[in-house]
Amino acid sequence: MIALSSLRLYPRIGCKTLPALCGFYHPHTHNLPKNSVRCYSTEKTGKNEDLTVYEGPLSSRIKIVKLFSLSTSVAGLAAQPIVIEQASKLGGTFLVLLSSGFVGFFTFVTPFLLHWITKKYVTQLKYNPPSEEYTATTISFFLTLSHTKFKVSDVKVPDVPGMFTSFHIGKKALFVDPRQFPDTSHYVKIMGYDKPIDFKLELIENPKDDATKKDHKQ
């Protein structure tokens, strides 16, 4: 029988540093398989790691659509000389202008329109507890990731929400879906819903009314 009194507890253990603990002497110990003895470390992970508090559900779809749009734009640019040449042979100047406008619309307008709609969409939002700083990730025109760091004090919520706009960081508008926050306290904090509501009403008096009141008093 293995004597339990020979075991000692250490805060950090390892088979190489403490052979007396992981491989203590016993006649039957050397017959044990190697996987039967396991050692664990109690060392904690770093506290400065960013926590993912939000992920946009449409991120992958937006990437696919924008990639397809850019691919068709490149193909349209490559095929435009051929289209113009064939159109000039068939119908002259009018057909050339019509075909050039049609190809140019899908080549240039569509990618910029998609980018204008999706540039506000936050694909991922991370939070750093020590600095209390958020990092919002968006997709740029050429499908690269753009990171915007901000604090709660930097957030400005518009009085009248615009199209696909939840809040502003400086001049940059960002959009998030509140239903996709696992912990809604972050959304409440960002939008300022945890702050007290100011019910002060500003009374705007008409200068003409003031003048008539003074005349009556006199």
PyMOL commands that place a pseudoatom at each C-alpha (Angstrom):
pseudoatom trace, name=CA, resn=MET, resi=1, chain=A, elem=C, hetatm=0, pos=[0.000, 0.000, 0.000]
pseudoatom trace, name=CA, resn=ILE, resi=2, chain=A, elem=C, hetatm=0, pos=[1.216, 3.529, -0.837]
pseudoatom trace, name=CA, resn=ALA, resi=3, chain=A, elem=C, hetatm=0, pos=[1.759, 5.706, 2.190]
pseudoatom trace, name=CA, resn=LEU, resi=4, chain=A, elem=C, hetatm=0, pos=[-0.112, 8.984, 1.870]
pseudoatom trace, name=CA, resn=SER, resi=5, chain=A, elem=C, hetatm=0, pos=[2.078, 10.642, 4.497]
pseudoatom trace, name=CA, resn=SER, resi=6, chain=A, elem=C, hetatm=0, pos=[4.945, 10.783, 2.005]
pseudoatom trace, name=CA, resn=LEU, resi=7, chain=A, elem=C, hetatm=0, pos=[3.029, 13.189, -0.234]
pseudoatom trace, name=CA, resn=ARG, resi=8, chain=A, elem=C, hetatm=0, pos=[3.527, 16.943, 0.073]
pseudoatom trace, name=CA, resn=LEU, resi=9, chain=A, elem=C, hetatm=0, pos=[1.583, 19.765, -1.516]
pseudoatom trace, name=CA, resn=TYR, resi=10, chain=A, elem=C, hetatm=0, pos=[3.345, 22.528, -3.443]
pseudoatom trace, name=CA, resn=PRO, resi=11, chain=A, elem=C, hetatm=0, pos=[1.879, 25.594, -5.185]
pseudoatom trace, name=CA, resn=ARG, resi=12, chain=A, elem=C, hetatm=0, pos=[3.568, 24.708, -8.480]
pseudoatom trace, name=CA, resn=ILE, resi=13, chain=A, elem=C, hetatm=0, pos=[4.443, 21.119, -9.248]
pseudoatom trace, name=CA, resn=GLY, resi=14, chain=A, elem=C, hetatm=0, pos=[6.212, 19.432, -12.101]
pseudoatom trace, name=CA, resn=CYS, resi=15, chain=A, elem=C, hetatm=0, pos=[7.534, 15.960, -12.709]
pseudoatom trace, name=CA, resn=LYS, resi=16, chain=A, elem=C, hetatm=0, pos=[11.012, 17.181, -13.583]
pseudoatom trace, name=CA, resn=THR, resi=17, chain=A, elem=C, hetatm=0, pos=[11.455, 19.515, -10.614]
pseudoatom trace, name=CA, resn=LEU, resi=18, chain=A, elem=C, hetatm=0, pos=[9.885, 17.316, -7.918]
pseudoatom trace, name=CA, resn=PRO, resi=19, chain=A, elem=C, hetatm=0, pos=[10.619, 13.667, -8.617]
pseudoatom trace, name=CA, resn=ALA, resi=20, chain=A, elem=C, hetatm=0, pos=[9.835, 12.755, -5.027]
pseudoatom trace, name=CA, resn=LEU, resi=21, chain=A, elem=C, hetatm=0, pos=[6.212, 13.767, -5.540]
pseudoatom trace, name=CA, resn=CYS, resi=22, chain=A, elem=C, hetatm=0, pos=[5.513, 12.506, -9.052]
pseudoatom trace, name=CA, resn=GLY, resi=23, chain=A, elem=C, hetatm=0, pos=[7.639, 9.400, -8.901]
pseudoatom trace, name=CA, resn=PHE, resi=24, chain=A, elem=C, hetatm=0, pos=[8.027, 8.487, -5.215]
pseudoatom trace, name=CA, resn=TYR, resi=25, chain=A, elem=C, hetatm=0, pos=[9.784, 5.272, -4.397]
pseudoatom trace, name=CA, resn=HIS, resi=26, chain=A, elem=C, hetatm=0, pos=[7.693, 2.171, -4.130]
pseudoatom trace, name=CA, resn=PRO, resi=27, chain=A, elem=C, hetatm=0, pos=[8.270, -1.353, -5.407]
pseudoatom trace, name=CA, resn=HIS, resi=28, chain=A, elem=C, hetatm=0, pos=[5.149, -1.203, -7.607]
pseudoatom trace, name=CA, resn=THR, resi=29, chain=A, elem=C, hetatm=0, pos=[5.562, 2.410, -8.749]
pseudoatom trace, name=CA, resn=HIS, resi=30, chain=A, elem=C, hetatm=0, pos=[7.895, 1.640, -11.653]
pseudoatom trace, name=CA, resn=ASN, resi=31, chain=A, elem=C, hetatm=0, pos=[5.306, -0.703, -13.166]
pseudoatom trace, name=CA, resn=LEU, resi=32, chain=A, elem=C, hetatm=0, pos=[2.728, 2.081, -13.551]
pseudoatom trace, name=CA, resn=PRO, resi=33, chain=A, elem=C, hetatm=0, pos=[2.097, 3.430, -17.062]
pseudoatom trace, name=CA, resn=LYS, resi=34, chain=A, elem=C, hetatm=0, pos=[3.406, 6.920, -17.790]
pseudoatom trace, name=CA, resn=ASN, resi=35, chain=A, elem=C, hetatm=0, pos=[-0.057, 8.391, -18.362]
pseudoatom trace, name=CA, resn=SER, resi=36, chain=A, elem=C, hetatm=0, pos=[-1.277, 7.316, -14.924]
pseudoatom trace, name=CA, resn=VAL, resi=37, chain=A, elem=C, hetatm=0, pos=[0.592, 10.163, -13.195]
pseudoatom trace, name=CA, resn=ARG, resi=38, chain=A, elem=C, hetatm=0, pos=[-0.527, 13.654, -14.106]
pseudoatom trace, name=CA, resn=CYS, resi=39, chain=A, elem=C, hetatm=0, pos=[0.806, 16.967, -12.860]
pseudoatom trace, name=CA, resn=TYR, resi=40, chain=A, elem=C, hetatm=0, pos=[-1.038, 20.266, -12.956]
pseudoatom trace, name=CA, resn=SER, resi=41, chain=A, elem=C, hetatm=0, pos=[0.015, 23.878, -12.575]
pseudoatom trace, name=CA, resn=THR, resi=42, chain=A, elem=C, hetatm=0, pos=[-1.930, 26.397, -10.513]
pseudoatom trace, name=CA, resn=GLU, resi=43, chain=A, elem=C, hetatm=0, pos=[-0.429, 29.368, -12.353]
pseudoatom trace, name=CA, resn=LYS, resi=44, chain=A, elem=C, hetatm=0, pos=[-3.159, 31.830, -13.402]
pseudoatom trace, name=CA, resn=THR, resi=45, chain=A, elem=C, hetatm=0, pos=[-3.566, 33.281, -16.858]
pseudoatom trace, name=CA, resn=GLY, resi=46, chain=A, elem=C, hetatm=0, pos=[-2.801, 36.944, -17.515]
pseudoatom trace, name=CA, resn=LYS, resi=47, chain=A, elem=C, hetatm=0, pos=[-5.411, 39.480, -16.488]
pseudoatom trace, name=CA, resn=ASN, resi=48, chain=A, elem=C, hetatm=0, pos=[-4.547, 41.903, -19.294]
pseudoatom trace, name=CA, resn=GLU, resi=49, chain=A, elem=C, hetatm=0, pos=[-6.116, 39.765, -22.007]
pseudoatom trace, name=CA, resn=ASP, resi=50, chain=A, elem=C, hetatm=0, pos=[-8.985, 41.335, -23.963]
pseudoatom trace, name=CA, resn=LEU, resi=51, chain=A, elem=C, hetatm=0, pos=[-12.408, 39.778, -23.491]
pseudoatom trace, name=CA, resn=THR, resi=52, chain=A, elem=C, hetatm=0, pos=[-14.694, 39.260, -26.480]
pseudoatom trace, name=CA, resn=VAL, resi=53, chain=A, elem=C, hetatm=0, pos=[-18.028, 40.803, -25.468]
pseudoatom trace, name=CA, resn=TYR, resi=54, chain=A, elem=C, hetatm=0, pos=[-19.728, 40.940, -28.878]
pseudoatom trace, name=CA, resn=GLU, resi=55, chain=A, elem=C, hetatm=0, pos=[-19.584, 39.212, -32.263]
pseudoatom trace, name=CA, resn=GLY, resi=56, chain=A, elem=C, hetatm=0, pos=[-21.623, 40.304, -35.255]
pseudoatom trace, name=CA, resn=PRO, resi=57, chain=A, elem=C, hetatm=0, pos=[-23.623, 37.417, -36.759]
pseudoatom trace, name=CA, resn=LEU, resi=58, chain=A, elem=C, hetatm=0, pos=[-23.379, 38.827, -40.312]
pseudoatom trace, name=CA, resn=SER, resi=59, chain=A, elem=C, hetatm=0, pos=[-19.586, 39.142, -40.379]
pseudoatom trace, name=CA, resn=SER, resi=60, chain=A, elem=C, hetatm=0, pos=[-18.896, 36.124, -42.588]
pseudoatom trace, name=CA, resn=ARG, resi=61, chain=A, elem=C, hetatm=0, pos=[-21.727, 37.000, -44.995]
pseudoatom trace, name=CA, resn=ILE, resi=62, chain=A, elem=C, hetatm=0, pos=[-20.478, 40.561, -45.379]
pseudoatom trace, name=CA, resn=LYS, resi=63, chain=A, elem=C, hetatm=0, pos=[-16.982, 39.301, -46.193]
pseudoatom trace, name=CA, resn=ILE, resi=64, chain=A, elem=C, hetatm=0, pos=[-18.333, 36.900, -48.824]
pseudoatom trace, name=CA, resn=VAL, resi=65, chain=A, elem=C, hetatm=0, pos=[-20.538, 39.549, -50.470]
pseudoatom trace, name=CA, resn=LYS, resi=66, chain=A, elem=C, hetatm=0, pos=[-17.759, 42.156, -50.541]
pseudoatom trace, name=CA, resn=LEU, resi=67, chain=A, elem=C, hetatm=0, pos=[-15.271, 39.615, -51.885]
pseudoatom trace, name=CA, resn=PHE, resi=68, chain=A, elem=C, hetatm=0, pos=[-17.693, 38.663, -54.656]
pseudoatom trace, name=CA, resn=SER, resi=69, chain=A, elem=C, hetatm=0, pos=[-18.305, 42.334, -55.461]
pseudoatom trace, name=CA, resn=LEU, resi=70, chain=A, elem=C, hetatm=0, pos=[-14.586, 43.123, -55.677]
pseudoatom trace, name=CA, resn=SER, resi=71, chain=A, elem=C, hetatm=0, pos=[-14.000, 40.043, -57.833]
pseudoatom trace, name=CA, resn=THR, resi=72, chain=A, elem=C, hetatm=0, pos=[-16.725, 41.041, -60.285]
pseudoatom trace, name=CA, resn=SER, resi=73, chain=A, elem=C, hetatm=0, pos=[-15.329, 44.587, -60.367]
pseudoatom trace, name=CA, resn=VAL, resi=74, chain=A, elem=C, hetatm=0, pos=[-11.892, 43.318, -61.339]
pseudoatom trace, name=CA, resn=ALA, resi=75, chain=A, elem=C, hetatm=0, pos=[-13.464, 41.065, -63.975]
pseudoatom trace, name=CA, resn=GLY, resi=76, chain=A, elem=C, hetatm=0, pos=[-15.514, 43.999, -65.276]
pseudoatom trace, name=CA, resn=LEU, resi=77, chain=A, elem=C, hetatm=0, pos=[-12.431, 46.186, -65.628]
pseudoatom trace, name=CA, resn=ALA, resi=78, chain=A, elem=C, hetatm=0, pos=[-10.643, 43.430, -67.506]
pseudoatom trace, name=CA, resn=ALA, resi=79, chain=A, elem=C, hetatm=0, pos=[-13.598, 42.815, -69.829]
pseudoatom trace, name=CA, resn=GLN, resi=80, chain=A, elem=C, hetatm=0, pos=[-14.519, 46.457, -70.464]
pseudoatom trace, name=CA, resn=PRO, resi=81, chain=A, elem=C, hetatm=0, pos=[-12.176, 46.961, -73.470]
pseudoatom trace, name=CA, resn=ILE, resi=82, chain=A, elem=C, hetatm=0, pos=[-13.622, 43.858, -75.109]
pseudoatom trace, name=CA, resn=VAL, resi=83, chain=A, elem=C, hetatm=0, pos=[-17.200, 45.004, -74.432]
pseudoatom trace, name=CA, resn=ILE, resi=84, chain=A, elem=C, hetatm=0, pos=[-16.511, 48.462, -75.873]
pseudoatom trace, name=CA, resn=GLU, resi=85, chain=A, elem=C, hetatm=0, pos=[-14.891, 46.985, -78.968]
pseudoatom trace, name=CA, resn=GLN, resi=86, chain=A, elem=C, hetatm=0, pos=[-17.789, 44.625, -79.630]
pseudoatom trace, name=CA, resn=ALA, resi=87, chain=A, elem=C, hetatm=0, pos=[-20.362, 47.344, -78.949]
pseudoatom trace, name=CA, resn=SER, resi=88, chain=A, elem=C, hetatm=0, pos=[-18.690, 49.724, -81.396]
pseudoatom trace, name=CA, resn=LYS, resi=89, chain=A, elem=C, hetatm=0, pos=[-18.884, 47.072, -84.115]
pseudoatom trace, name=CA, resn=LEU, resi=90, chain=A, elem=C, hetatm=0, pos=[-22.562, 46.351, -83.489]
pseudoatom trace, name=CA, resn=GLY, resi=91, chain=A, elem=C, hetatm=0, pos=[-24.275, 49.643, -82.741]
pseudoatom trace, name=CA, resn=GLY, resi=92, chain=A, elem=C, hetatm=0, pos=[-21.940, 52.576, -82.853]
pseudoatom trace, name=CA, resn=THR, resi=93, chain=A, elem=C, hetatm=0, pos=[-21.567, 55.317, -80.243]
pseudoatom trace, name=CA, resn=PHE, resi=94, chain=A, elem=C, hetatm=0, pos=[-24.935, 54.895, -78.511]
pseudoatom trace, name=CA, resn=LEU, resi=95, chain=A, elem=C, hetatm=0, pos=[-24.403, 51.213, -77.820]
pseudoatom trace, name=CA, resn=VAL, resi=96, chain=A, elem=C, hetatm=0, pos=[-20.848, 51.914, -76.633]
pseudoatom trace, name=CA, resn=LEU, resi=97, chain=A, elem=C, hetatm=0, pos=[-22.089, 54.474, -74.110]
pseudoatom trace, name=CA, resn=LEU, resi=98, chain=A, elem=C, hetatm=0, pos=[-24.904, 52.190, -72.964]
pseudoatom trace, name=CA, resn=SER, resi=99, chain=A, elem=C, hetatm=0, pos=[-22.659, 49.170, -72.459]
pseudoatom trace, name=CA, resn=SER, resi=100, chain=A, elem=C, hetatm=0, pos=[-19.943, 51.262, -70.780]
pseudoatom trace, name=CA, resn=GLY, resi=101, chain=A, elem=C, hetatm=0, pos=[-22.460, 52.731, -68.352]
pseudoatom trace, name=CA, resn=PHE, resi=102, chain=A, elem=C, hetatm=0, pos=[-23.921, 49.314, -67.551]
pseudoatom trace, name=CA, resn=VAL, resi=103, chain=A, elem=C, hetatm=0, pos=[-20.533, 47.702, -66.943]
pseudoatom trace, name=CA, resn=GLY, resi=104, chain=A, elem=C, hetatm=0, pos=[-19.232, 50.756, -65.093]
pseudoatom trace, name=CA, resn=PHE, resi=105, chain=A, elem=C, hetatm=0, pos=[-22.177, 50.748, -62.684]
pseudoatom trace, name=CA, resn=PHE, resi=106, chain=A, elem=C, hetatm=0, pos=[-21.509, 47.210, -61.483]
pseudoatom trace, name=CA, resn=THR, resi=107, chain=A, elem=C, hetatm=0, pos=[-17.754, 47.762, -61.592]
pseudoatom trace, name=CA, resn=PHE, resi=108, chain=A, elem=C, hetatm=0, pos=[-17.507, 50.947, -59.534]
pseudoatom trace, name=CA, resn=VAL, resi=109, chain=A, elem=C, hetatm=0, pos=[-20.848, 51.817, -57.931]
pseudoatom trace, name=CA, resn=THR, resi=110, chain=A, elem=C, hetatm=0, pos=[-21.709, 48.443, -56.382]
pseudoatom trace, name=CA, resn=PRO, resi=111, chain=A, elem=C, hetatm=0, pos=[-18.487, 47.996, -54.322]
pseudoatom trace, name=CA, resn=PHE, resi=112, chain=A, elem=C, hetatm=0, pos=[-18.668, 51.555, -52.972]
pseudoatom trace, name=CA, resn=LEU, resi=113, chain=A, elem=C, hetatm=0, pos=[-22.356, 51.170, -52.165]
pseudoatom trace, name=CA, resn=LEU, resi=114, chain=A, elem=C, hetatm=0, pos=[-21.730, 47.929, -50.272]
pseudoatom trace, name=CA, resn=HIS, resi=115, chain=A, elem=C, hetatm=0, pos=[-18.850, 49.498, -48.394]
pseudoatom trace, name=CA, resn=TRP, resi=116, chain=A, elem=C, hetatm=0, pos=[-20.949, 52.529, -47.453]
pseudoatom trace, name=CA, resn=ILE, resi=117, chain=A, elem=C, hetatm=0, pos=[-23.614, 50.239, -45.974]
pseudoatom trace, name=CA, resn=THR, resi=118, chain=A, elem=C, hetatm=0, pos=[-21.304, 47.762, -44.208]
pseudoatom trace, name=CA, resn=LYS, resi=119, chain=A, elem=C, hetatm=0, pos=[-18.456, 50.015, -43.034]
pseudoatom trace, name=CA, resn=LYS, resi=120, chain=A, elem=C, hetatm=0, pos=[-20.362, 50.777, -39.813]
pseudoatom trace, name=CA, resn=TYR, resi=121, chain=A, elem=C, hetatm=0, pos=[-21.030, 47.136, -38.971]
pseudoatom trace, name=CA, resn=VAL, resi=122, chain=A, elem=C, hetatm=0, pos=[-19.006, 45.964, -35.954]
pseudoatom trace, name=CA, resn=THR, resi=123, chain=A, elem=C, hetatm=0, pos=[-17.865, 42.386, -36.510]
pseudoatom trace, name=CA, resn=GLN, resi=124, chain=A, elem=C, hetatm=0, pos=[-16.256, 42.007, -33.081]
pseudoatom trace, name=CA, resn=LEU, resi=125, chain=A, elem=C, hetatm=0, pos=[-16.055, 44.021, -29.883]
pseudoatom trace, name=CA, resn=LYS, resi=126, chain=A, elem=C, hetatm=0, pos=[-13.417, 43.370, -27.227]
pseudoatom trace, name=CA, resn=TYR, resi=127, chain=A, elem=C, hetatm=0, pos=[-13.036, 44.799, -23.737]
pseudoatom trace, name=CA, resn=ASN, resi=128, chain=A, elem=C, hetatm=0, pos=[-9.888, 45.290, -21.678]
pseudoatom trace, name=CA, resn=PRO, resi=129, chain=A, elem=C, hetatm=0, pos=[-10.787, 45.316, -17.940]
pseudoatom trace, name=CA, resn=PRO, resi=130, chain=A, elem=C, hetatm=0, pos=[-7.641, 47.054, -16.568]
pseudoatom trace, name=CA, resn=SER, resi=131, chain=A, elem=C, hetatm=0, pos=[-7.841, 50.000, -18.981]
pseudoatom trace, name=CA, resn=GLU, resi=132, chain=A, elem=C, hetatm=0, pos=[-11.657, 49.871, -19.356]
pseudoatom trace, name=CA, resn=GLU, resi=133, chain=A, elem=C, hetatm=0, pos=[-11.144, 50.262, -23.087]
pseudoatom trace, name=CA, resn=TYR, resi=134, chain=A, elem=C, hetatm=0, pos=[-13.159, 48.750, -25.930]
pseudoatom trace, name=CA, resn=THR, resi=135, chain=A, elem=C, hetatm=0, pos=[-11.848, 47.744, -29.359]
pseudoatom trace, name=CA, resn=ALA, resi=136, chain=A, elem=C, hetatm=0, pos=[-14.361, 47.647, -32.214]
pseudoatom trace, name=CA, resn=THR, resi=137, chain=A, elem=C, hetatm=0, pos=[-13.436, 45.737, -35.378]
pseudoatom trace, name=CA, resn=THR, resi=138, chain=A, elem=C, hetatm=0, pos=[-14.901, 46.660, -38.759]
pseudoatom trace, name=CA, resn=ILE, resi=139, chain=A, elem=C, hetatm=0, pos=[-14.187, 45.607, -42.355]
pseudoatom trace, name=CA, resn=SER, resi=140, chain=A, elem=C, hetatm=0, pos=[-12.468, 48.068, -44.680]
pseudoatom trace, name=CA, resn=PHE, resi=141, chain=A, elem=C, hetatm=0, pos=[-13.029, 48.492, -48.415]
pseudoatom trace, name=CA, resn=PHE, resi=142, chain=A, elem=C, hetatm=0, pos=[-10.316, 45.951, -49.312]
pseudoatom trace, name=CA, resn=LEU, resi=143, chain=A, elem=C, hetatm=0, pos=[-11.518, 43.391, -46.718]
pseudoatom trace, name=CA, resn=THR, resi=144, chain=A, elem=C, hetatm=0, pos=[-8.850, 44.235, -44.147]
pseudoatom trace, name=CA, resn=LEU, resi=145, chain=A, elem=C, hetatm=0, pos=[-9.775, 44.555, -40.476]
pseudoatom trace, name=CA, resn=SER, resi=146, chain=A, elem=C, hetatm=0, pos=[-9.958, 48.049, -39.032]
pseudoatom trace, name=CA, resn=HIS, resi=147, chain=A, elem=C, hetatm=0, pos=[-9.715, 48.492, -35.244]
pseudoatom trace, name=CA, resn=THR, resi=148, chain=A, elem=C, hetatm=0, pos=[-11.177, 51.435, -33.332]
pseudoatom trace, name=CA, resn=LYS, resi=149, chain=A, elem=C, hetatm=0, pos=[-10.269, 51.805, -29.653]
pseudoatom trace, name=CA, resn=PHE, resi=150, chain=A, elem=C, hetatm=0, pos=[-12.483, 53.873, -27.395]
pseudoatom trace, name=CA, resn=LYS, resi=151, chain=A, elem=C, hetatm=0, pos=[-13.707, 54.360, -23.866]
pseudoatom trace, name=CA, resn=VAL, resi=152, chain=A, elem=C, hetatm=0, pos=[-17.230, 54.939, -22.635]
pseudoatom trace, name=CA, resn=SER, resi=153, chain=A, elem=C, hetatm=0, pos=[-16.492, 58.658, -22.299]
pseudoatom trace, name=CA, resn=ASP, resi=154, chain=A, elem=C, hetatm=0, pos=[-15.740, 58.807, -26.049]
pseudoatom trace, name=CA, resn=VAL, resi=155, chain=A, elem=C, hetatm=0, pos=[-19.162, 57.479, -27.069]
pseudoatom trace, name=CA, resn=LYS, resi=156, chain=A, elem=C, hetatm=0, pos=[-21.779, 59.863, -28.438]
pseudoatom trace, name=CA, resn=VAL, resi=157, chain=A, elem=C, hetatm=0, pos=[-25.284, 58.505, -28.949]
pseudoatom trace, name=CA, resn=PRO, resi=158, chain=A, elem=C, hetatm=0, pos=[-27.259, 60.500, -31.556]
pseudoatom trace, name=CA, resn=ASP, resi=159, chain=A, elem=C, hetatm=0, pos=[-30.619, 61.924, -30.529]
pseudoatom trace, name=CA, resn=VAL, resi=160, chain=A, elem=C, hetatm=0, pos=[-32.099, 60.621, -33.771]
pseudoatom trace, name=CA, resn=PRO, resi=161, chain=A, elem=C, hetatm=0, pos=[-30.439, 57.310, -34.744]
pseudoatom trace, name=CA, resn=GLY, resi=162, chain=A, elem=C, hetatm=0, pos=[-29.364, 57.220, -38.368]
pseudoatom trace, name=CA, resn=MET, resi=163, chain=A, elem=C, hetatm=0, pos=[-29.415, 54.327, -40.779]
pseudoatom trace, name=CA, resn=PHE, resi=164, chain=A, elem=C, hetatm=0, pos=[-27.302, 51.446, -39.393]
pseudoatom trace, name=CA, resn=THR, resi=165, chain=A, elem=C, hetatm=0, pos=[-25.911, 53.700, -36.653]
pseudoatom trace, name=CA, resn=SER, resi=166, chain=A, elem=C, hetatm=0, pos=[-25.911, 52.885, -32.941]
pseudoatom trace, name=CA, resn=PHE, resi=167, chain=A, elem=C, hetatm=0, pos=[-23.319, 55.390, -31.684]
pseudoatom trace, name=CA, resn=HIS, resi=168, chain=A, elem=C, hetatm=0, pos=[-20.437, 57.601, -32.797]
pseudoatom trace, name=CA, resn=ILE, resi=169, chain=A, elem=C, hetatm=0, pos=[-16.753, 57.489, -31.870]
pseudoatom trace, name=CA, resn=GLY, resi=170, chain=A, elem=C, hetatm=0, pos=[-15.550, 60.876, -32.986]
pseudoatom trace, name=CA, resn=LYS, resi=171, chain=A, elem=C, hetatm=0, pos=[-16.714, 61.179, -36.585]
pseudoatom trace, name=CA, resn=LYS, resi=172, chain=A, elem=C, hetatm=0, pos=[-16.942, 57.409, -37.087]
pseudoatom trace, name=CA, resn=ALA, resi=173, chain=A, elem=C, hetatm=0, pos=[-20.379, 55.799, -36.871]
pseudoatom trace, name=CA, resn=LEU, resi=174, chain=A, elem=C, hetatm=0, pos=[-20.678, 52.221, -35.583]
pseudoatom trace, name=CA, resn=PHE, resi=175, chain=A, elem=C, hetatm=0, pos=[-23.544, 49.752, -35.545]
pseudoatom trace, name=CA, resn=VAL, resi=176, chain=A, elem=C, hetatm=0, pos=[-24.087, 46.861, -33.107]
pseudoatom trace, name=CA, resn=ASP, resi=177, chain=A, elem=C, hetatm=0, pos=[-26.996, 44.499, -32.546]
pseudoatom trace, name=CA, resn=PRO, resi=178, chain=A, elem=C, hetatm=0, pos=[-27.977, 44.609, -28.841]
pseudoatom trace, name=CA, resn=ARG, resi=179, chain=A, elem=C, hetatm=0, pos=[-29.392, 41.076, -29.037]
pseudoatom trace, name=CA, resn=GLN, resi=180, chain=A, elem=C, hetatm=0, pos=[-25.946, 39.643, -29.766]
pseudoatom trace, name=CA, resn=PHE, resi=181, chain=A, elem=C, hetatm=0, pos=[-24.352, 40.740, -26.466]
pseudoatom trace, name=CA, resn=PRO, resi=182, chain=A, elem=C, hetatm=0, pos=[-23.956, 37.728, -24.141]
pseudoatom trace, name=CA, resn=ASP, resi=183, chain=A, elem=C, hetatm=0, pos=[-23.523, 40.203, -21.287]
pseudoatom trace, name=CA, resn=THR, resi=184, chain=A, elem=C, hetatm=0, pos=[-25.902, 43.101, -21.915]
pseudoatom trace, name=CA, resn=SER, resi=185, chain=A, elem=C, hetatm=0, pos=[-24.221, 45.222, -19.245]
pseudoatom trace, name=CA, resn=HIS, resi=186, chain=A, elem=C, hetatm=0, pos=[-21.585, 46.198, -21.814]
pseudoatom trace, name=CA, resn=TYR, resi=187, chain=A, elem=C, hetatm=0, pos=[-24.244, 47.454, -24.212]
pseudoatom trace, name=CA, resn=VAL, resi=188, chain=A, elem=C, hetatm=0, pos=[-25.945, 49.356, -21.395]
pseudoatom trace, name=CA, resn=LYS, resi=189, chain=A, elem=C, hetatm=0, pos=[-22.637, 50.942, -20.408]
pseudoatom trace, name=CA, resn=ILE, resi=190, chain=A, elem=C, hetatm=0, pos=[-21.688, 51.917, -23.975]
pseudoatom trace, name=CA, resn=MET, resi=191, chain=A, elem=C, hetatm=0, pos=[-25.077, 53.446, -24.752]
pseudoatom trace, name=CA, resn=GLY, resi=192, chain=A, elem=C, hetatm=0, pos=[-25.160, 55.309, -21.433]
pseudoatom trace, name=CA, resn=TYR, resi=193, chain=A, elem=C, hetatm=0, pos=[-28.340, 53.659, -20.205]
pseudoatom trace, name=CA, resn=ASP, resi=194, chain=A, elem=C, hetatm=0, pos=[-26.793, 53.241, -16.757]
pseudoatom trace, name=CA, resn=LYS, resi=195, chain=A, elem=C, hetatm=0, pos=[-26.563, 57.019, -16.290]
pseudoatom trace, name=CA, resn=PRO, resi=196, chain=A, elem=C, hetatm=0, pos=[-29.320, 58.991, -14.536]
pseudoatom trace, name=CA, resn=ILE, resi=197, chain=A, elem=C, hetatm=0, pos=[-31.900, 60.561, -16.828]
pseudoatom trace, name=CA, resn=ASP, resi=198, chain=A, elem=C, hetatm=0, pos=[-32.094, 64.352, -16.873]
pseudoatom trace, name=CA, resn=PHE, resi=199, chain=A, elem=C, hetatm=0, pos=[-35.709, 65.482, -16.987]
pseudoatom trace, name=CA, resn=LYS, resi=200, chain=A, elem=C, hetatm=0, pos=[-34.947, 69.220, -17.194]
pseudoatom trace, name=CA, resn=LEU, resi=201, chain=A, elem=C, hetatm=0, pos=[-37.199, 71.060, -19.624]
pseudoatom trace, name=CA, resn=GLU, resi=202, chain=A, elem=C, hetatm=0, pos=[-36.051, 74.232, -21.332]
pseudoatom trace, name=CA, resn=LEU, resi=203, chain=A, elem=C, hetatm=0, pos=[-38.857, 76.785, -21.664]
pseudoatom trace, name=CA, resn=ILE, resi=204, chain=A, elem=C, hetatm=0, pos=[-38.508, 78.995, -24.728]
pseudoatom trace, name=CA, resn=GLU, resi=205, chain=A, elem=C, hetatm=0, pos=[-40.373, 82.232, -24.246]
pseudoatom trace, name=CA, resn=ASN, resi=206, chain=A, elem=C, hetatm=0, pos=[-41.618, 84.307, -27.132]
pseudoatom trace, name=CA, resn=PRO, resi=207, chain=A, elem=C, hetatm=0, pos=[-40.105, 87.845, -27.139]
pseudoatom trace, name=CA, resn=LYS, resi=208, chain=A, elem=C, hetatm=0, pos=[-43.409, 89.272, -28.380]
pseudoatom trace, name=CA, resn=ASP, resi=209, chain=A, elem=C, hetatm=0, pos=[-45.241, 87.823, -25.384]
pseudoatom trace, name=CA, resn=ASP, resi=210, chain=A, elem=C, hetatm=0, pos=[-42.700, 89.431, -23.066]
pseudoatom trace, name=CA, resn=ALA, resi=211, chain=A, elem=C, hetatm=0, pos=[-43.250, 92.818, -24.711]
pseudoatom trace, name=CA, resn=THR, resi=212, chain=A, elem=C, hetatm=0, pos=[-47.033, 92.597, -24.367]
pseudoatom trace, name=CA, resn=LYS, resi=213, chain=A, elem=C, hetatm=0, pos=[-46.719, 91.621, -20.697]
pseudoatom trace, name=CA, resn=LYS, resi=214, chain=A, elem=C, hetatm=0, pos=[-44.553, 94.670, -19.994]
pseudoatom trace, name=CA, resn=ASP, resi=215, chain=A, elem=C, hetatm=0, pos=[-47.063, 96.959, -21.717]
pseudoatom trace, name=CA, resn=HIS, resi=216, chain=A, elem=C, hetatm=0, pos=[-49.906, 95.626, -19.583]
pseudoatom trace, name=CA, resn=LYS, resi=217, chain=A, elem=C, hetatm=0, pos=[-47.907, 96.169, -16.412]
pseudoatom trace, name=CA, resn=GLN, resi=218, chain=A, elem=C, hetatm=0, pos=[-47.222, 99.786, -17.335]
for i in range(1, 218): cmd.bond("trace and resi %d" % i, "trace and resi %d" % (i + 1))
show_as sticks, trace
zoom trace
